[in-house]
Amino acid sequence: MDNAEDIQSARSDASALASVPIEITVSVGRARPLIRDLLQLDEGSVLTLDKQLDDPVELYVGDRLIGMGVLEVIEEGGQSRLAVRLTEVADLKAPA
């Protein structure tokens, strides 16, 4: 197979995958409570995270970091929704 056929095959594969939904996880921070503190959590408890309110959030697909962003509130259909404005996108073609 020559290079042109390889490129066309890769484009066909990418096109077939383009409509497959994926789940993106947004990490807003981490907490490291002791087990005894975790067992005492109840409805209304507050778990303090390691990030500030204005710190960037991380976007993951599985375990792979795909970008960074900032949280925003948008109005959509009369409702407030939480959103992420991308500030940095990882090179998705690079090996993991």
Summary of the structure (lengths in Angstrom):
residues: 96
radius of gyration: 19.7
end to end distance: 26.9
largest distance: 63.5
contacts: 160
relative contact order: 0.14
helix: 21%
strand: 33%
